[in-house]
Amino acid sequence: MAELEAIAGPLKGSTIPLMEEPISIGREPTNQVSLLDAAVSRRHCLIRCDDGEFKIQDLNSRNSTFVNGVPVTERTLASGDEIKIGNSLFVFVLPEAEELHNVSSVEFDRTDTGAGSTIILRKQDARYLRDLEKMKPTGRMVRDLDALLRLSKTVNSVRGLAALEQQVLELIFEVSPAERAAILLCDQGLDEYSSVFGWDRRTGPNHAVQVSRTIVSQVLAEGVAVLCNDLPAVEAFAHTDSVIMRHIRSVLAVPLEVFERVLGVIYLDASDPAAQFDEDHLQLLTAMGSIAASALDSARRMEWLEEENRRLQSEISVEHNMVGESPKMREVYQFINRVASKDSTVLIFGESGTGKELVARAIHRNSSRANKPCVAINCAALAENLLESELFGHEKGSFTGAIAQKKGKLEVAEGGTVFLDEIGEMAPMLQAKLLRVLQEREFERVGGTRTIKLDVRLIAATNRDLEEEVKHGRFREDLFYRLNVVSLRMPALRERREDISLLASYFAAKYAKRANRNILGISPQARAFLLNYDWPGNVRELENAIERAVVLGSTDLILPEDLPEVILEKTEPASGITTVNAFHDAVRDAKKHVIITAVEQASGNYTEAARILGLHPNYLHRLIRNLNLKPLLRQAAGS
């Protein structure tokens, strides 16, 4: 059973069990989990079980649902995840589930109520597990010892749990009159089995075998071998379906024990009155169980490790500082997962503010170079001579002001990663030097003659179209092809609008904590404006807008008036939601009227209209674009 453990909030200290039925969480009393917290929406989120996995879904809450500090719309939960809902904090706890191997090959008789008259053999009394020198061997003992020798050879030569279980049962059929046999391996408790394997002598392996739950439970609990040869005469078994329908007369079960821990049972039964088990069978099977137990346990653990390794390799497990669950961001995470372990040069395209540096750092963090430096250089921020010295370093006296030797960023990043941002701004001379670094993995400092070998991974980023730059001769073609080994285009924020709300909630929580303000969330009207805006500055512009709203706002909600004016100039909020803010409607209408009047007075001349309004022409053009006035101005000019 999965659970939510409350570690903060109104339910602190309580545990909430999670079943297969969905559980809603919110402020209303009608929710299965009701939180008396003003920061929680009436119906905040939903936790449901889907194909054995628990998923949490945000129900368009006012201030989002956070998993491990990141706002989510829907997320599959893993054991240990922290869920923040308003001022409440929960930890999701999921017990490890064991997957059954060949589950259909064993069925339990649930009506058994007792074992009746049986022969019990304890480990310390087992003949073949004691000193054999004091025993006088008989013909039966010699055959039994030969069977034990063959078993010891088998368990050391067979690979795979199912194959090993089949070989053990095959050898058991050779030395006993059993008609049906099963091996059950368990991890915890008497009813939790990680592997079961059944065999019917008539139909072969992997055939359903019904076993006595009572006898199996006794062997597991007490660690003893059990033999019962006349089940119908035992009152407790006389009326059970398994005994009546299959006429079972004899049962033999022995423990599989490793390091004083019973890990399973070998179970045999027979219906033929002539096929009875004797004490010699009990002694032999007890010894066989002792020999096979260690090999079965090792095979099971090996299969679990191999399966876990395959699962970990198939999962996208990327450490990053990005927020987003849209399909385009999932593609970015998949790209990072694929290229991080390689050493290839990566070129990242995308508009400014899309998070190109975050991708570069994520690639470094998930690579084998993670414990080495990751050095970032903005090629557009430095003049050519300063950038050359910054990249390659310089020797003392190589130019005016070079009063000492200095290592460049390439040399400082030895063994790690160098991120060259805005590489499209790099001067042609430096492009040539960088090409040599990529090809030869060596360079000289400015003013130096000694060649320095280099071991770094290069990641470059640009907001320019480098192919166009190559066509116009502004970027070296050979360098472009050397950089463009593996490339990624970062999506603009307007191309992944489903992430805007998550990012806004994340930045609101971040800057509220930094400004020591209690922000409950973003109002629906403000969120509508955020969704409708095109965000030419992408994530960076959104972050600045939310920080401004947190700093200048005066309520516990971010309202439309807290947002920058350029965002409020949009006419229609996103998703068809109609704003009810009469003030902002009136302001937009007034701006439209003033601009249309000025353009009419200037006879359609925008520069003259800007002079009349006392605005810069570029600002007037932006207002016309944001207020969608071009159709109205064309209509006015036509009339």
N, C-alpha and C positions, 0 to 999 in steps of 0.2 A: 504494500500500500504506500503510495506517495503521500507526502505531508508538506504543509507549509508551517514553518516555525516562526512565530512572530517575535522579533527581537527589538522592535521599537513601535510606538504608536499605541492606540487605545487597547489593542489586544495583546500587548507585550506579555510574553511568558506563556501564551497559549499555543496549542498545536491544532491545526486544521487538517483532517484527513481528506484526501482527494480520491474520489471514486471515478468510475467511467462516466457518470452523468456530469454534464457541464456545471460549473460552479460560478455564479456571478458575484462580483465584488463591487460595492458602491455604498453611497451614503443612505439610500433608501432602505427602510426596514424589510422590504420585499426581497432583497438580495439574500442569497444563502450566507454570504459573509457581509455583514453591515458594519461600516466604519463611521463612527460619529466624528467626522473631521470635515471642516469647511473646505479643505484643500482637495477633497475627494468629490468627484462628480456623482450624480444620482445613480447612474449605472456606469461604473468606471471601466471595468475590464471583465474578461471571461476566461476561465481556465477549463479546458476540455481535454479529454483523452481521445486521441486519434491514432488508430492502428498501433496501440501500445505506447505511443509517445504523448507526453503532456505538452500542450501548447497554450500560450497566453496570448490573448487578443485584446488590444485596446479598443474600447467602444466609443471612439471620438471624444475622449475625455477632455476636460478643459485644460489640464496641465500634464497630460501624457502619462503613460506607464513606463517606468524605467526598469531595465534589466541590466544589472552590473554597471549602473551609472549611465546607460545609454537609452534614450527613448526609443520605443519599438511600437510598431503597429501589430505585428504578429511574430512570435518567436517560439521555436521549440526549446523547451526548458531542459537543462542538464542539472544533475545533482550538484548542489552547492551554489546555484545561481541566486543572487540577491535581487529581490523584487521590491521596488520602491513605489508605493501608491500613496500620494499625498505625503503625510508625515509618518506613515507606517512603513516599516521595513520587514520583509519576510525572507526566509531562506527556504528554497525548494530542496526537499530531501527525497531522493528516490533510492530505495534499497536495490542492491544489485540483483538483477533478474538472471537466472540461469536457464539456458536454452536446452530443452530435452533432445537427446539424440535417439532417433528411432522410437519415438514415444509410443507409436501404435503397436509396438511389439510386445508390450506388457500391459495387462489390465488387472486391477485389484478387485478382489472379492470383498465388497464393503460390508457384508453381513456377518463376517466372522466375529465371534465374541470371545473365543478362548482357544487355547491350544490343546486342552485335554491331556490325556496320558501320553507323555513323550519321553524320549531319551535325551538327556542334556549332556553335552561334552564341553568342558571348559578347556581353555588353551593350555593350562598347566598339566592337563591330563592327556593331551594329544600325544599319541604314540610316536609319530614320526618327527615331532618337534622336541623330543628328549634325546638323551644319550643312547644311541643304538648299539653300543658295544656290549651292553648288559643283556641284550635280547638275543634269543635263539631264532634265527631267521627260518621262516617256513616258505613253502612254495608261493602262498598268497602274498606274503610280505615281499618276496623277490619281485613278483609281478608289479606290486604297488610301487616299490622303489624304482623300477624301470619306468613306470608311468610318470613318477615325479621327476626323473632325470630328463625324460623327453619334454616334459612341461617346461623345465628350466631352460632347455635349449630353445624351445619355441618362443618364450617370452623375450628372449634376447635377440631374436632374428626377425620378428614381425614388426613392421612399422604401421602406425595408424591404430586408433582405438577400436574401430569396428572390426578390423581384420584380426586384432589381438583377441577381442571378445569371442569372435567366431572360432578361432583356433583353440581357445581354452574350452569352450563348450563342446567342440568336436572331440577333443581328447577325453572329456568327461563322459560322453556317450560311449566311448570305447571301453571304459572301465566300470560303468554302472548300468543298471537296467532302466534308467530314467526314460520316460516317454516325452517329457517336456522339461526344458531348462531355461533359466534366465539369469542374467547378471544385472544387478541394479547398483548404480553408484550414486551416492548422495553427498551433499555438501553441508547443509544445515538442517536440523530437525529430522523428523521421521517421515515427513511427507513431501520433502523437496528433493527431487532426483535430477541430477545433471546429465545422466546417461542411463538408458535402459536398453537391453538387447535380449530378445527372446528367440527360442528355437524349438520347434516341434519336430520330433524325430520323423514323422510321416511326411510333413510338408516342407521341411527345411528351415533355414534361418529366416529371421525377420517375420516370423509368423506370430500372431497375437497369442500370448500365453497368459492365462489368468492365474494370479498368485494369491496366497493367503496373506492379507494385510497384517493379521494378528501375529503370525509366525515371523514374518519379515520384521515387524516392529520389535518383537522380542529379541531377535538376533542383533538388531542394530542397537537396542537400548542396553542389553546385557553383555554383548560380545561373546555369546556362546553359540555352539553348533546344536541344532535341534533335529531330531528324527522322530517321526510318528508314522507307524505302519498300518494302523487300522482306524482311519478317520471316520467311517460311518458308525463305528461303535462308540465314538466320543460324542456325548450329548451336545456339546457346543457346536459341532459341525454337522450333525445328522440332518438338519433342515436347511442348510445353505445351498444356494443354487449351484455353486461350482461343484459341490460334492454330488448332488443329485443328478445334474445334467451330464457331467463327464465321468461320473462314477469313480472319482479319485479315492484311492485307498492309502497311498504312501506319499509322504512329503519329507524332504531332507533339505535343510538350509544351513549354510556355514557362513561365518563372517569373513569379510575382506578387511584386514587390519594392517595399518602402517603407523609405526611409532606410537603405539598404544592408542590409536584412534581408528575407530571402525568407519571405513569409508563406503562400505557397501555390503551386498549379500550375493552369494551364489545360491539359487533356488532350484530344486528338482522336485518333480512329482511323477506319479505313475497311476494308471487305472487298473491295469492287469493284476489280479490277486497273486499271480505267480511272480510278478516283477516287484519283489520287496527289497528294501534296503536293509542291510545289516550293519552291525557296529564297525566292521572292517571298512565298509563304504563311508561311514561317518568319519573314521580316522583318516582315510585317504583324502576325502574331500576337504577336511580341515587343513591338512598339510598343503593340498593344492591351492586352497584359498590363500594360505600364508605366502606361498611362492608367487602367485599371480598378482597379489594386491599391489605390491610396489610397482610392477610393470604397468598395471592398469592405471594407477594414479599418475605415473610419469607420462603415459600416452595421453591421458586426458588433459593434463596441464600443458603438454606440448601443443595439442590441438587448440586449446584456449589461447595460448600465446600467439600461434599463427593466425588465428581468426582476429584477435585483437590487433595484430600488426597490419593485417589487410584492412581492417576497419579504419585504423588511424591513417593509413596511406591514402584511403579513398576519401576521407573527409577533408573539407577545406578548413584548415585550422591556421588562420593567419592573424598574427598580432598586428594591430594598426590603431591609429587614433582618428579614424574617419567615422562619420555617422551617416548612415543611409542603408535602406533595405530595398531600394528599387531594383528592377532587373539590370539596369545599366551599372549600378554600383556592385551588384553581385558579379557581373562580368569583370569588373576591376579587381575584386577580391580573388576571383579565379585566376586572373592574369598574374597577380602577385604570387599566388600559390605555385604557379607553374614555373615562373622565372627566378624566384628567389634563390633556389638551390643551385642554379646555374651561375656561371661567371660571365655571361655575355653582356655586352654593352646594351643599354636600354635607352631609347629615345621616347620622351613623353610629350605629346602635343596637347594643346588645350588653351582656352582663354585664360586670362589672368584671374586669379582667385578661385580656380576650380580644385585646387589641392594637389598640384603636381609634386610639390616638395613632400607632402605627406605620403604620397605613393612611393617616392624615392626612399624615404626613411623606413617605410614598411618593408620594402624589398631588402634593405640592408638589415633590418631587425630580424627578418626571417631567414637570413642567409648564414652560411658558415663563417662569414666575416663579422658577425654581430658583436663580438667582443673586441673588435678593432674600431678605430675612429671612423665616423661618418662626417665628412667636411663638406659644407655647402658654400658655393661662391656664386654671387649674382654678377653675371658678365655685363649687365647694363648699368651697374652702379658705379663702376670705376673707369677712369680714363685708360687708354690703351697701355701707356707705359706703367701705370700703377697696377693694372690687371696682370701684366706680364710678370712683374715682380711678385705679385700676390700668388700667382700660380706656380712659378718656377723658382722663386727665391732669388737672392742676389749675393754676390761676393762683396766684401768690403772694398769701397772705393770704386765700384763699377759705375756709379753716377753720383751727381751732386746730392748729398744727403745720405749716401750709403755709408754710414759710419761704422757699421759692423756687418758681419755675415748674417744672413737671414734665410731660414728654410722656407720654402714655398708650401702652399696648401697641398700640392701633390705629394711632396716629401713627408709632410706631417701625417698624411692619410695612409702611409705605407701599411699594406696588409688589409686596409679597410676599403671604404667607398668614397668617391668624390662625386658630388652632385653639382653640375654646372647648370645654373638656372639662366634662362633667357640667352641661350647659346647663339641664337640668331643675331644677337647684337655684337658678337665678337668680331674684332678687326681682322682683315685678311691675313696680315702677318702672323697674328696669333693663331689663326686657323691652321696655317702651315705647320707651326710648331706643335700644335695639339695633334695634328695628323701623325707626325713622327712619333709622338708619345704613344698613340694608339697602335701604331704598326710595330715599333721597335721596343716599346716598353722601357724607354730610357730617355734622359734629357740632361741638359746642362743648366746650371743656374745662370742668371744674367751676369755677364762679365766673367764667367767661369769657363774653365777648359776641361774639367774633370767630368766624365760621363757617369751619371747616377742611374743605377738600375731601379726599376719601379715595379711594384706589385700592388696595383689598385684595381678596383672595379669602377668603371665610369658610367654614370647615369646623367643624361642631359635632358633639358626641358626647354620648350620654346612656345610662345604664343603666335609665332609666325608660321606661314606656309613655306617650309624650307624648299619644297620643290619649285615654287614660284621664285623664291630667292635665288635658287640655282640658275633658273632660266634667265634671270636678269643680271646674272654675274655678281650678285652680292654675297653669295655663299659658295664655298668650294664644293664642286660636285663629288670629288673623291672623299672629302671629309663627310659629306652627307651620307654616302653609301657606307662609310666606315662606322658612322654613328647609328644608322638605321638598321642595325642587326635585328633587334626586337623592338617593336614600337607599340605604343598605347595612346589612344586619344581619350583624354578625360572629358566626360560629358559636361556640358554647361548646366547650370542649375535649372534653367528653364526647360531643359530636356528631361529632367527628373523631378517634376513638381511634387510627386508623392513624398519626396524627402524633405520638402520645405518645412512642414509642420514639425517633423522630428528634429531638424536642425534648429528651428526656432526655439523649441522646448529645451533642447540641450544648452543653447547659448543663454537662454533666460535663467536656467538653473545655475549655470556657471557664473554669470555676472551678478546674479542676486547674492550668491555666496560671497563673491569678491567684494561687493558693495555693502554687505551685511544688511540686506533688505529681504523681507519676507514676500516673495512673489509667488502667488498661487497658480498663476498660469497666464495664458493669453486669451483675451476675450474673443468670441466668435467673429465680431466685426473686424477686429484687428487681424485675426488669422485670415479672413477673407481677402483683405487688402494684400497681405503677404503672398497669398496664393495667386493673386491676379497680376502681380508685378513681374516684369521680365528679368530683373536682376542682371543688368549688364556687367556688374562687378562680381557676380556669382556669389560663392559662399562667403568670401571676404566682405562683400557689401552687406549681406544678410547679418553677419556677425556684428558689424559696426552698427547696423540699424537696431538690433536687439540690445546691444550695450547702451546705446543712446537712450532707448526706451526705458531701460532699467534705471539709468542714472537720473533721467529727467522726470520719470513717472512719479505720481503722488499717491497711487492706490495699490492694492495688492494684486491687481490685474493689469496687464499691459493693454492699454486702450488705443484706438486709432490715433488720437491726438498726441500720443507719445511717439509715434513713428515719424520719420523724416517726411517733409512735405512732398518730395518727389514721388513717394509711394502713394500718397493720398490723392495725387492728381489723376489716378486711373479712374475711368468712368464707371465700369461695371465690376463689382467684386467677383471672385472666382466661384465656380461651381453653381452659378445661377442664384447665389444668395443675395438678396436685396438688402442693402444697408438701411438701417433705420436712423442713421445719424443725420438729422436735419441740418446741423451746422456745417458739416463737410459738403453736403449736397449744395447748400447755398453758396459756399466758398467756390466750389467748382463752377457753378452757374455764373457767378460774378466774374470769374477769370475769363470764362468763355466770352461773355458779353463785352468786357473791356478789350480783349484782343481782337474780336471781330470788328468792333467799332474803330479801333486804331488802324487796322489793315484797310478798312474801307476809306478812312480819311487819307491814307497814304496811297490810295489807288492801287492796292495790291503789292506795293513795294515793302518787303519785309524789313529791309534796313531802315527805311524811313519810319515804319510802324514801331520798330524798336526804339528809335530816337524819341518818338512821341511819348512812348511809355516809360522812357528812362531806363531801358533794359539793354543788356548786351545782345546783339543779334543772335549769337549762339544760344543764349538762354531762351529767347523768344522761340526759336526753332524747336527747342526741346519742349517747351510748353505746348506748342501746337501739336507736336507728335504725341505727347503724353495725354493730352486732352482730346486727341482724335478730332482735331478741328479742320483738317485739310478738306474733307468732303463738304463741310459747311462753308468754308472759304471759297471753294470752287463754285458752289451753288450761288453764293453771294456775288461772285465776279460775273457769273453767267447771266444773272438777272440784272 
